[in-house]
Amino acid sequence: GRRTLFHLPVCTIDGADAKDFDDAVSLEPAGAGRWRLGVHIADVSYYVRPGGALDKEAYRRATSVYLPDRVVPMLPHALSSNLCSLMPDVERLTLSTFITLGEDGRVYGTEEAETVIRSARRFTYEEVDEVLRGKAVPNVPEALHSAVMTMGRLQVALSAARIARGALDFDMPEYRVVTDAQGVPVNLERRDRLQSHRLIEEFMILANEAVARRLIGANRPALHRVHPVPDPQKLAMLSRDLAKLGVKVQPPKDARGLQAILKLAGRHPSGDAITVLCVRSLKQAAYSHEPAPHYGLASKAYCHFTSPIRRYPDLIVHRALRHVLGRGVGVAPAPGYVATAGPHCSERERLAAEAERHAVNALRAELLAKRAGQILDAVVTRVEAYGAFVELAGTGGSGLVRGLRAQLGSRVRVLIEGADPDMGRVALRLAR
């Protein structure tokens, strides 16, 4: 049967406004100065049976879509916000991967199991960040408090180990549009990346790698998350663009070369423009039935296992894993089905990202239209014959300044003339 994990200090760590909790974490000593990290993921595959009406609709959607004022979920709310949501103090079915770690972030072993958990607490990212910084946070049992402190230490070691392997870390500020109950945009909020965000990122990456290795080892058809090596032409172009910013580098030969450029961006006055150029030089990650390395994460094998409430590929991975664990309901995902699912899920992911981008741009334009006549600082991120595209400071938005002759990366002051929310465009001109 399932392993019950009620003895473990399990918690969820999510955004303050999160509705569905599909991942939880736990930590216990494993002896010899090692730790056993548990990553527990809602067992959606138990409720969504292959080929049923629910499954067909989830496959068609393939992903939840997150718009500023609403979520279009992949699964009905009864599942996503209730039965499959790892809320505190209730028993929930999960698939878990246990990873034995050294203090230096080295992985000594992994194990997967079908489990039942009861989360002891729902943390927000901000709360965990406070705990890690030694601030007092109410209602944190001692066992959880010390687990979180150790998790913080492990995150630092894991991040360092991943960077040493050649992984890329893009630290770009994120802005989200805050809307009122009617969906009208009221504010642009900058979201900083906290240590607690990095902690969950590192643990989820470990879990995804562990499950990918397990499925490849068992030779089971599943969807892998692959990120191909960048195009040499793109990297040569990156080197030329960086030269225009006064940064003289050879086209990076590998991820470490790109990493060095990103490190430099952190100290450079045109750092944001450098980061944007690096992102543009990369290929897009996608889903494939054939395992292949993930360039950006420097992973030999990678899959998406940690978000089955909002991503269909994770559900395929869960079904394959349950089959490996010997209690697969019905049949394992068929090779032909998995091969077609890859391009379909990649395409749906791309469309969802486009819809999200369009919605954010439209609402941001609506907000900036109210600031017509104001002057903003901006950085030139692209130069064309007809003008230059600039990134607007403090908004996460960008726009075209027609007729502007400027160097890539140069700082300019622009006047907001108006905006077209339907097109998500902001009309700008150079401030005199």
C-alpha positions in Angstrom: 0.0 0.0 0.0 0.9 3.6 0.3 3.5 4.8 2.8 2.0 7.2 5.4 4.3 10.1 6.2 2.4 11.7 9.1 5.6 11.5 11.3 7.5 13.9 9.0 7.5 17.7 9.4 5.9 18.5 6.0 5.1 22.0 4.7 4.1 23.8 1.6 5.8 27.1 0.5 3.9 29.2 -2.1 2.9 32.7 -3.1 0.6 34.5 -0.7 -2.2 34.4 -3.4 -1.7 30.8 -4.4 -4.9 28.7 -4.7 -3.6 25.2 -5.6 -0.8 23.6 -3.6 0.7 20.8 -5.7 4.1 20.4 -4.0 5.2 20.0 -0.3 8.6 19.4 1.2 10.1 17.7 4.3 13.5 17.2 5.7 14.9 14.6 8.2 18.4 13.7 9.3 19.8 10.6 7.4 22.8 10.0 9.6 26.5 10.5 8.9 25.9 14.3 8.5 23.5 13.7 5.6 19.9 14.8 5.1 16.9 13.2 3.5 14.8 15.7 1.5 11.3 14.7 0.6 9.5 16.3 -2.3 5.8 15.4 -2.2 3.6 16.0 -5.2 -0.2 15.8 -5.4 -1.1 12.4 -6.9 -3.4 13.8 -9.6 -3.0 10.5 -11.6 -5.0 8.8 -8.9 -8.1 10.9 -9.7 -7.7 11.6 -13.4 -7.8 8.2 -15.2 -6.4 7.9 -18.7 -8.9 8.2 -21.6 -11.8 9.6 -19.4 -13.6 12.8 -20.2 -11.6 14.7 -17.5 -8.4 13.4 -19.0 -9.3 14.3 -22.6 -10.1 17.9 -21.6 -7.0 18.2 -19.5 -4.9 16.9 -22.5 -6.6 19.4 -24.8 -5.8 22.3 -22.5 -2.4 20.8 -21.5 -1.7 23.7 -19.1 -3.4 26.2 -16.8 -3.3 29.8 -18.0 -2.4 32.4 -15.4 -3.8 35.9 -16.4 -3.5 38.9 -14.1 -7.1 38.8 -13.0 -8.0 35.1 -13.3 -6.7 31.5 -13.8 -8.0 29.3 -16.6 -7.3 25.9 -14.9 -6.3 22.7 -16.7 -8.4 20.7 -14.1 -11.7 21.5 -12.5 -11.6 23.5 -9.2 -12.9 20.5 -7.3 -9.6 18.8 -8.0 -7.2 21.7 -8.3 -8.2 23.6 -5.3 -9.5 20.8 -3.1 -9.0 17.0 -3.6 -5.5 17.4 -5.1 -4.4 20.5 -3.1 -2.0 19.9 -0.3 -3.7 22.0 2.3 -2.6 22.0 5.9 -4.0 19.4 8.4 -5.7 17.2 5.8 -4.6 13.8 4.4 -3.7 13.9 0.8 -2.4 11.3 -1.7 1.0 12.1 -3.1 3.9 10.8 -5.2 7.2 11.4 -3.3 10.8 11.4 -4.2 13.3 11.2 -1.4 16.8 12.6 -2.0 19.7 12.0 0.3 22.0 15.0 0.4 25.3 16.0 1.9 25.9 19.4 3.4 27.8 20.3 0.2 24.7 19.6 -1.9 26.0 16.2 -3.2 23.3 13.7 -4.0 23.9 10.3 -2.4 20.8 8.5 -3.4 17.1 8.9 -4.4 14.0 6.8 -4.0 10.4 7.3 -5.1 7.2 6.1 -3.4 3.4 6.4 -3.4 2.6 8.2 -0.2 0.0 9.9 2.0 1.0 13.2 3.7 -0.6 15.7 6.1 1.0 19.1 5.7 1.7 20.8 9.1 1.8 24.3 7.7 1.3 26.5 4.7 4.1 28.9 4.4 4.3 31.9 2.1 7.6 32.7 0.5 7.9 35.8 2.6 7.4 33.9 5.8 10.1 31.4 5.0 12.4 34.2 4.0 11.8 35.8 7.4 12.6 32.5 9.2 15.8 32.2 7.1 16.8 35.7 8.1 16.3 34.9 11.8 13.1 36.9 12.2 10.3 35.6 14.5 7.4 34.1 12.6 4.3 33.0 14.6 3.0 29.4 14.7 6.1 27.6 13.5 6.6 24.4 15.4 10.2 23.8 16.5 10.7 20.8 14.2 9.6 22.8 11.2 11.7 25.8 12.2 14.9 23.8 12.3 14.0 21.9 9.1 13.5 25.3 7.3 16.9 26.6 8.6 18.7 23.5 7.3 16.8 23.7 4.0 18.2 27.2 3.6 21.8 25.9 4.1 21.2 23.1 1.6 19.8 25.6 -1.0 23.0 27.7 -0.8 25.1 24.5 -1.4 22.8 23.2 -4.2 22.8 26.5 -6.0 26.6 26.8 -5.9 27.0 23.2 -7.1 24.6 23.8 -10.0 26.4 27.0 -11.1 29.7 25.1 -10.9 28.2 22.5 -13.3 27.5 25.3 -15.8 23.8 26.1 -15.1 22.5 29.5 -16.1 20.8 31.8 -13.6 18.8 34.7 -15.0 18.1 37.2 -12.2 15.6 39.5 -13.9 13.1 41.6 -11.9 9.5 40.4 -12.4 6.6 42.8 -12.4 3.0 41.7 -11.9 -0.1 43.7 -12.6 -2.4 44.0 -9.6 -6.1 44.2 -10.5 -9.2 45.0 -8.4 -12.2 42.8 -8.1 -13.5 44.1 -11.4 -10.3 43.1 -13.2 -9.2 46.8 -13.6 -5.4 47.3 -13.2 -4.6 49.4 -10.2 -0.8 48.9 -9.7 2.5 47.4 -11.0 4.2 45.4 -8.3 7.9 44.4 -8.5 8.5 40.9 -7.4 11.9 40.2 -6.1 13.4 36.8 -6.0 13.8 35.8 -2.4 16.0 33.0 -1.0 12.8 31.0 -0.3 12.0 31.1 -4.1 15.5 29.7 -4.8 15.0 27.1 -2.2 11.9 25.7 -3.8 13.4 26.0 -7.3 16.5 23.9 -6.2 14.4 21.3 -4.5 12.0 21.0 -7.5 14.9 20.7 -9.9 16.4 17.9 -7.8 13.0 16.1 -7.8 12.6 16.5 -11.6 16.1 15.2 -12.2 15.6 12.2 -9.9 12.4 11.1 -11.5 13.8 11.6 -15.1 16.8 9.3 -14.1 14.4 6.7 -12.7 12.2 6.6 -15.8 15.1 6.4 -18.2 16.7 3.7 -16.0 13.4 1.7 -16.2 13.2 2.4 -19.9 9.6 3.8 -19.7 8.1 6.1 -22.3 7.5 9.5 -20.7 7.8 13.2 -21.6 11.2 14.7 -21.0 12.0 18.5 -20.7 14.8 19.2 -23.1 16.7 22.4 -23.8 19.0 22.2 -26.8 22.4 23.8 -27.1 22.2 27.4 -28.6 22.9 28.0 -32.2 26.6 29.0 -32.9 25.3 31.9 -35.2 23.1 33.2 -32.3 26.1 33.2 -30.0 28.3 35.0 -32.6 25.5 37.6 -32.8 25.5 37.9 -29.0 29.2 38.6 -29.0 28.7 41.3 -31.7 25.8 42.9 -29.8 27.8 42.9 -26.5 30.7 44.6 -28.3 28.3 47.5 -29.0 27.8 47.7 -25.2 31.5 47.9 -24.8 31.7 44.3 -23.5 34.4 42.5 -25.5 34.0 38.7 -25.3 34.5 35.8 -27.7 31.3 33.9 -28.6 30.7 31.7 -25.6 31.9 28.1 -26.3 29.7 26.5 -23.6 27.3 27.4 -20.8 30.2 28.5 -18.6 31.1 31.2 -21.1 27.5 32.4 -21.0 27.5 32.2 -17.3 30.6 34.5 -17.1 28.7 37.1 -19.2 25.7 36.9 -16.9 27.9 37.4 -13.9 29.4 40.5 -15.5 25.8 41.7 -16.2 25.3 41.9 -12.4 28.0 44.5 -12.2 27.5 46.4 -15.5 25.5 49.6 -15.8 23.7 48.0 -18.8 23.2 44.8 -16.9 19.5 44.4 -17.8 20.2 44.8 -21.5 23.1 42.2 -21.3 20.7 39.7 -19.6 18.0 40.3 -22.3 20.6 39.6 -25.0 21.7 36.4 -23.4 18.1 35.2 -23.1 17.6 35.9 -26.7 20.6 33.8 -27.8 19.1 30.7 -26.3 16.7 28.2 -27.8 13.3 27.4 -26.3 13.0 24.4 -24.0 10.3 21.9 -25.1 8.8 18.5 -24.3 10.1 15.4 -26.1 9.5 11.7 -25.8 13.3 11.3 -26.3 15.5 12.1 -23.3 18.2 14.7 -24.0 20.1 17.1 -21.8 18.8 20.4 -20.5 21.3 23.1 -21.4 20.1 25.9 -19.1 19.9 23.7 -16.0 23.1 21.8 -16.9 21.1 18.6 -16.3 21.9 15.3 -18.2 18.2 14.3 -17.8 15.2 16.3 -16.9 11.4 16.1 -16.8 8.5 17.9 -15.3 7.1 16.0 -12.3 6.3 18.7 -9.7 3.2 20.5 -11.1 0.6 17.9 -12.3 -2.3 20.2 -11.2 -1.3 22.8 -13.9 0.8 20.9 -16.5 -0.3 17.8 -18.5 3.3 16.6 -19.1 3.7 16.1 -15.3 0.6 13.9 -15.3 2.1 11.7 -18.0 5.3 11.5 -15.9 3.3 10.6 -12.8 1.5 7.8 -14.7 4.8 6.4 -16.0 6.3 6.6 -12.5 3.3 4.9 -10.8 3.7 2.1 -13.4 7.4 1.7 -12.5 6.5 1.6 -8.8 4.5 -1.5 -9.7 1.0 -0.3 -9.1 0.2 1.4 -12.4 -3.5 1.9 -12.8 -4.4 0.4 -16.2 -1.5 0.8 -18.6 1.6 2.8 -18.8 1.5 5.7 -21.3 1.9 4.2 -24.8 5.0 5.3 -26.8 2.9 6.6 -29.7 0.8 8.7 -27.4 3.8 10.1 -25.6 5.4 11.0 -28.9 2.4 13.0 -30.0 1.9 14.6 -26.6 5.4 16.2 -26.7 4.7 18.7 -29.6 1.1 19.2 -28.5 2.1 20.2 -24.9 5.0 22.4 -26.1 2.6 24.2 -28.5 0.0 24.7 -25.7 2.6 26.0 -23.4 3.8 28.5 -26.0 0.2 29.7 -26.6 -0.5 30.0 -22.9 2.7 32.1 -22.4 1.6 34.3 -25.4 -1.8 34.8 -23.8 -0.3 35.7 -20.5 2.2 38.1 -22.1 -0.6 39.7 -24.1 -2.9 40.1 -21.0 0.0 41.6 -19.0 1.0 44.0 -21.8 -2.6 45.1 -22.3 -3.2 45.9 -18.6 0.2 47.5 -18.2 -0.6 49.7 -21.2 -3.9 50.6 -19.6 -2.0 51.7 -16.4 0.7 53.6 -18.3 -2.0 55.4 -20.4 -3.1 57.1 -17.1 0.5 58.3 -16.7 0.6 60.1 -20.1 2.9 63.1 -19.9 5.2 61.5 -17.4 8.9 61.0 -18.1 10.5 57.6 -17.4 14.1 56.3 -17.4 14.6 53.6 -20.1 17.4 51.4 -21.5 17.8 50.7 -25.3 17.4 46.9 -25.8 17.1 46.8 -29.6 18.1 49.1 -32.4 16.3 49.1 -35.8 16.5 51.4 -38.9 13.2 53.1 -37.9 14.0 53.7 -34.2 14.9 51.9 -31.0 13.1 49.6 -28.6 13.5 50.5 -24.9 12.8 48.8 -21.6 10.9 51.2 -19.2 12.5 51.3 -15.7 10.2 50.1 -12.9 7.5 48.7 -15.1 8.8 45.6 -16.8 7.4 47.0 -20.0 8.9 48.1 -23.2 8.1 50.2 -26.2 9.3 51.7 -29.5 10.7 55.2 -29.8 10.5 56.0 -33.5 13.4 57.8 -35.0 15.6 57.3 -32.0 19.3 56.9 -33.0 21.0 55.4 -30.0 23.6 52.8 -28.9 22.4 49.5 -27.6 22.3 49.6 -23.8 22.3 53.4 -23.6 20.1 55.1 -21.0 17.5 57.5 -22.3 14.6 59.5 -20.8 11.3 59.0 -22.6 7.9 60.7 -22.4 4.7 58.6 -22.3 2.4 60.0 -25.0 -0.4 57.5 -24.5 -1.1 53.8 -24.9 -3.2 51.3 -26.9 -4.2 48.7 -24.3 -5.9 46.4 -27.0 -2.5 46.1 -28.7 -0.6 46.3 -25.5 1.5 49.1 -26.9 2.8 52.3 -25.2 3.5 55.4 -27.3 6.8 57.0 -26.4 9.0 59.8 -27.6 12.4 61.0 -26.4 12.0 63.5 -23.6 13.5 66.9 -24.4 
